[in-house]
């Protein structure tokens, strides 16, 4: 392992320890992200991130989220699906409307603004941009702005400003029963399944283990508990991955467009708070759970924030997964249809 690798992970560890000491939200993700970004800004050195450790981290965090499921989780999300879907589509429609207006009033290509505005996962939207031949560099920058905004606003708000009921999280903790050593094979099977399905299911290394372990939990299969240190290490690896990918200088170089997309990110966050309040009033869902389920952030980050904030991480992860699958599976087809229609209109004109 090169010196860059060692230095990168050492800086990440210091960041995690510092944020944990200060009792900040998501310390083992936000701490590494913050210190690595500052390190790259203040020095000419580059960071390094291991794709193998990243994939293992995704798998472990998928397991961690799956372990929060209980027998009633699947039944619990049923009443929320209709209102949640309506609010999710409203957020996506807002993003696409913003992109349409911006493309008309600026020199930026419509394809790039549309892909850069959709509140999907960073990696997934980069893949969509590549397949539809958008400006992937700008798409990466715009989603980085949204990711940073969500990471530094939503967890803080959820853990400091919103009413939380810690008994919900505590109930999840006390439900875990000690399983036999052989159940480690189930964990390993979830890794193999996630790896095999990586070309067919978006974020498969998270979603497949989460669902497989979640099903085991709900049918009463007691799994061997893993030490908290394992999951802390996984969060640290994700922090390294994000901190390595986010390059603040690229964001600055994108110029005035960054301001537009920062405004969009803040608008989407505001809508997630507004719709979350309405969703909690419409149903019996707790306010914090509703807001985190609708937040335009990553599945892992919002599920972990739910755990820290006393919300229901199983509900949050389930609904966030539905939103992620909807965006990744259907949005490329919608965007391609829109682009083809625009070409036809231009040719007709």
N, C-alpha and C positions, 0 to 999 in steps of 0.2 A: 504493500500500500504506500502511495507516494506521500510526501510531506503535505501536499495540498489537501489530501483526504483527511489526514490526521488533524491538521489545523482546522479544517472546516467542522469536523465533528466535535473538536474540543471547544471551539467558539459556540457551537450549538448547545453543548452541555452547559457551558457557563451561562448562556442566555436562559436556558430552562431553569437552572438553579436560582438565578437572580429573580426571574418572574415568579417562581414558586415561593421564594423567600418573601417577596412583596405581596403575595397572595393575589396575584393578578389572574384573570380568567384565561383558561387554556394555556397554562404556563409552558408546557413542554412542546407546544406548537408555536405560539406567538413569541416566546422567548428566543428560540433559534431563528425564526424568521426575522425578527427585529435586529438582532446582533449581526446576522449575516448580511443583511441589507446595508447596515451602517458600515460594516467591515469593507464591503465592496465600494461604497461611496468614498470612504476615507483613505483607501489604499488602492494600489494598482494591481493587487493580487486577485486571482480568480479562485472561486470556490469549486469544490468537486462533490458530486453526489453519486452514490452507488445505486444503480437501477435494481440490483438484486435485493439490497436492503429495503429499498422503497417498496418493491413488490411484497416482500415478507411483511413489511409494516402494514400495507393495505390489508393483507390476509388476517393479521392479528387483530387489527381494529374492526374488521368485519366480524370476527369471532366475538370481540368485546361487545359490539352492538347486539349481536345475536343472543348473547347471554342475558340481555335485559328483557327479552321476550318472556311472556308468561302465557298460561293456558288461555286467558281471555283476550290476549292482544288482537288476534285476528278478528274476533267478534267485535271488539271495541272500535276498530277503524271503520266498520261498515256504515254506521250513521254519519260519518264525517266525509265520505267519499264524494257525494254530490256537491255540498257547499264548498269543500276543499277544491274540487275540480273547477268549479265556477270561478273562485278567487284566483286560482293558479293561471287559468286562461286569461283572466283580466290583467294580471301582471304581465303575461307574455304579450298580450295585445298592446299594452302600454309601451313595452319595449320596441315592438315592431313599428308602432305609430311614430315613436321618437325617431327611429332609424329612417323611416320614410321621409319625414319632414327634414331631417338633417341632410339626407342625400340630395334633396331638392334645393337646399339653401347653401350647399357647400360644393367644393370640387371633388369631394370624396366619392368613390364608386359606391353605388347602392348596395352591391353585394357585400362589400366589406362592412358597411355600417349596419346592415341587417344581421350578419353573423356576429359582429362585435357587440350587438345590443342584446341578443338573446341570453337570458339568465341561466345558461347551462354550465356544466363543468368546464374548466379551462382546457384540459386535455381533449375532451370530447369536441369542443368547439374548434380547436386547432385542427383536429382531424376532419371536421366538416368543412372548414375553410380550404384545406388542401384538396378535398374531393371536388369542391365547387369552384376551385381556382380563384379564391379571394386573396386579398393581401394579408397573408398569414402573420407577418410581422406586426401590422397594425391591430389585427384581431387579437393577437397575444397581449399587446399593450392595453387594449381596451378592457379585456377580461381581467388583466392583472389589476387595473384600477378598481374594478368592481370587487374583486377578491380581497384586496387590501381594505377597502371600505367596509365590507361585511365583516372581515376578521377582527377589525379593531373597533367596530361599533356594536354589533349585535351581541357578542359574548359579554362585553362590559355592561351593556344595558340590561341584558337578561339576568346577570348575577348581582347587579347593584340597584337597579331602578324598579324592576318588576317585582310584583308580589310572588313569592315562591313558597311552595309547600314541601318542605324537606321530607315529610313522611312518605311521599310518593317514591322518591329516590331511595329512601331507606327500606321501603318495602321490597324494592327490586333487589337490594343487596341481601336482605335476609332470606329471600326465596331460594337462593342458590344452594343446591344440595351437593354433597360430595359424591362424585361418581368414582367408578373403578378405573384402574390404570389403563385398561383396554380402550377406554373411550378416547384416548389420545389418537387412536386410529380414525375416529370420526373427524377430529381436527385435521389430520393429514389428508383424509379423503376430500375435505372441503377445499384444501389447497390444490389438490390435483384437479378437482372439478372446475375450480375457478380458472386455473391455468389452461385447461383444455378448451373452455368456453370463452376464452378471452377475445376471440375474433367474432363471436356471435352475440355476446352480451356486453354492453358498455359497463365499464368499471366492474368487470366480473370478479376480480380478486377481492372486492369488497362485498358486492351484492350476493354472490353465490355462497360464500361462507356465512354471511349474515343470515340468509334465508335457511340454509341447511341447519345451522346451529339453532336458529329460532324455532324451526319445526321440531327439532329434538327437545327443546325446552318445553314447547307447548304440549307435546305428547307424553311428557313425563320421563324422558330419558335423562338420568342424572349424569352430568359430565364432570370429569376431573377438573377442579378449578385451577386456573393458571395464576401465578403470582402477579400482583399489581405492578411489580417492577418490569414485567414483560410488556405490559401495555404502555407503561411510561416510556420504555425504550422504543416502542413502535411509534408513539406520538413524536418522540424526538426525531426519528427517521423521517417522518412526514414533514416536520419542521425544517429539517435539512433540505429535503426535496423542494419545498416551496421557497425557502430562502435562497437556494441556488438558482431556481428558475426566474425569480423576480429580479429584474435589473432596473433599478430606479432611474438610471441615466437614460434608458430607452423610453421610459414614461415621460421624462422631461423633454426629450428630443421630439416627441410626438406633437409638441406645441399646443396650440389653442384647442385642438380636438380633445385633449385630456380633460379640459374644463367641462366640455359638453358631456363626456362620459362619466365624469365624477358627479355631475349634476344628475345624470340618469341613475347612477348607483344610489345616490341619496334619495331620489324619488322612489325607487323600488324598495328601499329599506323603509321609507315612510309608509308606502302602501302595505308592506308586510305587517307593520304595526297596526295600521287602520283596519285592514282586512282580518288580522288576527283578533282584534277586539270584537269585530262583528261576528266572526266565527265562534268565538267563545260565548257570545251572547246568544247566537243562533242555536248552538248545541251545548252540551255540558262539558266541553273541552276546557281545560284550564288555560288561562290567558297566555302564560309563558309557553306552554306546549303549542298553542295555536300560532303564536308569532314565530317560533323557531321552525315550525312545519312549513310556513309560507316564506320564510326568509330566503333571499336569493343567494344563498351561500352553498358551500359544499356539504355533502351528506355526512361525512365524518365529523367536520367541525361543528355542525349544528347538533348532531347526536351527542357528542361529548359535552357541548355547552348545556344541553338539556340535562345531562347527568349532574353537572356541577350546579345548575340552577334549580334543581328540585323538580324539573318538569319530567314528563314521561319519555325517556329516550327511545323506547320501542315504537310508540306512536309517531314521534318525530321522524325516526329513521324510515319507518314504513311509508309515510306520506311523502317524505323527501325522495324516496326511491321511486315512487309512482311518478312524481314530477320529473325526475331525471330520465326515466325510461320514456316518458311522453316526449320530452324535448329531444332526446338523442335518436329515438326511433322514428318520430314523425316530422320533426322540424326540418331535417334535410330535404324531405319530399316537398314540404310546403314552400321552402325557400326556392327550390329548383323550379317548382310550378310558377312561383311569382316572377322569377328571372325570365323564364320562357315566355310568360305572358307579356312582360315588359318589352322583350325583344320583338314579339309579334305586333304590339301596339306601335313601336318605333318604326318597324318595317311598313306597316300600314300607313303611318303618317308620312 
